[in-house]
Amino acid sequence: MQPAGSVKLAGIDFPVYRVKWSGSLMGMSANGETVVSPELPIPVGITASIAYPGQALYVHVKVTDLRLEKSS
């Protein structure tokens, strides 16, 4: 895990980290990077390359806005 600065969501700055990963399962392989904040329950970003026999996919997801509410 490498520090990657911070991201501002719902008007709050969250520290973020980059996690590089790779693996394979049942003839499918994948590698990529996920951007996470220990303070948020979801990843802030995911970039991945996924390959399986005869096919290849590129996935890029980035959270750009988030609404936070206080629970009682």
N, C-alpha and C positions, 0 to 999 in steps of 0.2 A: 504494500500500500504506500503510495507516494502522495504527499501534500500537493494539492492543486489549487490553492487559493481559496476563494469563497464565491458563493452565488447568492444573489438577493432574490428572495421569494416572499411574497406577501409583506414586503417592506422590511424584512428581517434578513440580516446577513448570516449565512450558514457556512462554516468551514467545510470544504469538500476534499476528497481524496480519490485518486485514480487507482483502480484495482485491475491489473492485467490478468487474463485467464485464458486457458485453452483446455480442450479435452475431446474425447471421442466416445461414442456409444452406438452400438448396433449399426456400424457402417457409416455413421454420420460423424463429421468432425466440425469443431467450431473453435474460434479464437476471437478475442476481442478485449474490450476495455469497458469497465463500468465506473461511473462517477457516483460516489455515495457521500452522504453526510451522516455522521453518527446520531445527529439530532432529528433526522427525518426517517419515517418508516418505509419510504420508497426510494429507489435509485433516482438520481437527478438526470442521468444520461447513460445510454448504452450504445455502443458501436460494436458490431460483430459481423464476422464472415462465417457463414455456415455452408458446409458442402456435404452432399450425399450423392450416391451414384447417379450421374447424369444431370445433376442440378447444382446450382450454387446461388446463395442468397446473400445480400448485404443488408444489414439492419442498422438504422440510426434513429434513436429516440432521444429527445431532449425535452425536459420539463422547463417551460418558459414562464409559467404562471401557476400560482397555487393560492387557494383561499384557506386560511386557518381560522378556526373558531375555538373559543374557550368552552370546555365542557364543564358541566356543573357537578 
